[in-house]
């Protein structure tokens, strides 16, 4: 059996769309557009700036980046849950 990593996708509900809209209303449009090299179908896409960099990544590099991303997202989920429960030691009042 392979390593099981947590899902990193939003569930695509209206709640996700509303959260994104709320964030944009407060913070405005992002300064830079998102770069997405991997499509929803799992196929590698192209980007004029980042494709050359992505081509040089080894499978080991990619696994490391994915593990880092999954860990950061897991931390974010935990921190958000603690903050909502009032158990966070930092953050907004």
Secondary structure as GFF3:
##gff-version 3
##sequence-region A 1 93
A	DSSP	alpha_helix	14	27	.	.	.	ID=ss1
A	DSSP	alpha_helix	51	55	.	.	.	ID=ss2
A	DSSP	alpha_helix	59	84	.	.	.	ID=ss3
###
